[in-house]
């Protein structure tokens, strides 16, 4: 179905929300391109027919993870707006950015289906009440699970062939067989060396 065919006069009479999220301050500071692309989704809402006075940008969750372990006032505001039914469209650069945990994400999908709210990203517009669209939207947490499984699999493979290098704790050094050992410095020249000296003193007692 053409994405514009899902947009009705009822949707256009309500608000369009452009929701922004970045997981860390480093992402915001060092990768401005993605942040700018998220802000630019307001222009997509205008192209789809929403006037400027009905387009809202929620960007208070920049620097906050969507894992569910961090309180996100912006996402809470978005969910409340969808529940109260004044929203016709929710936009995100990728729908998986809206929420990375199952409970938050499916709550938003359920509310969108009940209140006839569309969810869209750079790839298309989805209606949570339509079965096929709901299947696509449900891939969000599955995507995160696949990525985590691939990363963990890569780490295990490196460990199996003894190519895995992990950062050691402060005050420790990496031994010849990749085992951790207390730093062998006798005089501290920095914070990490000082921790190593303190550990050596403690172990000698």
C-alpha positions in Angstrom: 0.0 0.0 0.0 1.3 3.5 -0.9 2.3 5.3 2.3 0.2 8.3 1.4 -2.9 6.1 1.1 -2.7 5.4 4.8 -3.0 9.1 5.7 -6.5 10.3 6.0 -8.1 13.7 6.7 -8.5 12.7 10.3 -4.7 12.1 10.6 -3.9 15.5 9.0 -6.3 17.3 11.4 -4.2 16.1 14.4 -0.6 16.7 15.3 2.6 15.1 13.8 5.4 14.5 16.3 9.0 14.3 15.3 10.7 12.3 18.2 14.5 12.5 18.5 16.8 10.2 20.6 20.5 9.6 20.8 21.9 7.1 23.3 24.8 9.2 24.6 26.3 12.6 24.8 29.2 11.4 22.6 26.8 10.6 19.8 25.2 14.0 19.9 28.6 15.8 20.0 30.5 13.7 17.5 27.9 12.5 15.0 25.8 15.6 14.2 24.7 14.1 10.9 22.3 11.6 12.5 20.9 14.3 14.8 20.4 16.7 11.9 18.6 14.0 10.0 16.2 13.4 12.9 15.4 17.1 13.1 14.8 17.1 9.3 12.0 14.6 9.6 9.7 17.6 10.4 10.1 18.5 6.7 8.8 15.0 5.8 5.7 15.7 7.9 5.2 18.9 5.9 5.6 17.0 2.6 3.0 14.5 3.8 0.5 17.4 4.4 0.9 18.5 8.0 1.0 22.3 8.5 3.8 23.8 10.5 1.6 24.7 13.4 0.6 21.0 13.9 4.2 19.7 13.8 5.8 19.1 17.2 9.5 18.2 17.8 10.3 16.3 21.0 14.1 16.3 21.5 14.5 16.2 25.3 15.7 12.5 25.2 18.9 13.3 23.3 21.8 11.6 25.2 19.4 9.0 26.7 19.3 5.3 26.0 16.1 3.6 24.9 16.8 0.4 26.7 14.2 1.1 29.4 16.7 1.5 32.3 16.8 5.3 32.0 13.7 7.5 32.6 12.9 9.4 29.4 10.6 12.3 29.9 10.3 12.9 26.1 9.1 9.3 25.5 6.7 9.6 28.4 5.3 12.8 26.9 5.1 11.1 23.5 3.2 8.1 24.9 0.8 10.4 26.8 0.1 12.4 23.7 -0.7 9.3 21.6 -2.9 7.9 24.4 -5.0 11.2 24.5 -5.5 10.8 20.7 -4.4 14.3 19.4 -1.6 12.7 17.4 -2.0 11.6 13.8 1.6 10.7 13.1 4.8 9.8 15.1 8.0 10.1 13.2 11.5 8.8 14.0 14.6 8.4 11.9 14.3 4.6 12.4 11.3 3.2 14.3 13.7 1.1 16.4 15.0 4.4 17.9 11.7 5.1 19.6 12.2 2.4 22.1 14.7 -0.5 22.5 12.8 -2.5 25.1 9.7 -4.7 24.5 7.4 -3.1 27.1 7.8 0.5 26.0 7.7 -0.3 22.3 4.6 -2.5 22.3 2.8 -0.1 24.6 3.3 2.6 21.9 2.2 0.2 19.1 -0.9 -0.8 21.1 -1.8 2.8 21.8 -1.2 3.8 18.2 -3.6 1.0 17.0 -6.3 2.1 19.4 -6.1 5.8 18.7 -5.5 5.5 14.9 -2.0 7.0 15.1 0.4 6.3 12.3 4.1 5.6 13.0 6.7 6.5 10.4 10.4 6.7 9.7 12.7 7.4 6.7 11.6 4.2 5.0 7.8 4.4 5.2 4.6 5.0 7.1 3.0 2.2 9.2 -0.4 1.8 10.7 -0.2 -0.2 14.0 -3.8 -1.5 13.5 -2.8 -3.2 10.2 -1.5 -6.8 10.6 1.4 -6.5 8.1 2.5 -3.2 9.4 2.4 -4.4 13.0 4.6 -7.3 12.1 7.2 -4.9 10.7 7.0 -2.6 13.7 7.5 -5.7 16.0 11.0 -6.2 14.6 12.4 -3.5 16.8 13.5 -5.6 19.8 14.2 -8.5 17.5 16.7 -6.4 15.7 18.5 -5.5 18.9 18.6 -9.2 20.0 20.2 -10.2 16.6 22.8 -7.4 16.9 23.7 -8.4 20.5 23.9 -12.1 19.5 26.2 -11.2 16.6 28.5 -9.1 18.8 28.7 -11.8 21.5 29.3 -14.4 18.9 32.2 -12.4 17.5 33.7 -12.0 21.0 33.4 -15.7 21.7 35.2 -16.6 18.4 38.0 -14.2 19.2 38.3 -15.7 22.7 38.5 -19.2 21.2 41.5 -18.3 19.0 43.1 -16.2 21.8 42.7 -12.9 19.8 40.3 -11.3 22.3 41.8 -8.2 24.0 39.8 -6.5 26.7 40.7 -3.4 28.6 42.1 -4.2 32.0 41.0 -2.6 35.3 43.0 0.3 36.6 46.1 -0.8 38.4 46.3 -4.1 36.5 48.4 -5.2 33.5 47.8 -7.8 30.9 50.1 -10.8 31.4 51.8 -12.8 28.7 49.0 -15.3 28.5 46.3 -12.6 28.5 45.6 -13.0 32.3 45.2 -10.0 34.5 47.9 -9.2 37.0 48.6 -6.4 39.4 50.7 -3.6 37.8 54.4 -4.1 38.5 55.2 -0.5 39.2 57.1 0.4 42.3 56.6 4.2 42.0 53.4 5.8 40.9 53.5 8.2 37.9 49.8 8.5 37.5 46.4 7.5 38.9 46.4 4.0 37.4 49.9 3.4 38.6 49.0 4.6 42.1 46.2 2.0 42.2 48.6 -0.7 41.2 51.0 0.4 44.0 48.2 0.3 46.5 47.1 -3.1 45.5 50.7 -4.5 45.8 51.0 -3.0 49.3 47.7 -4.6 50.3 48.7 -8.0 48.8 52.0 -8.0 50.7 50.3 -7.7 54.0 
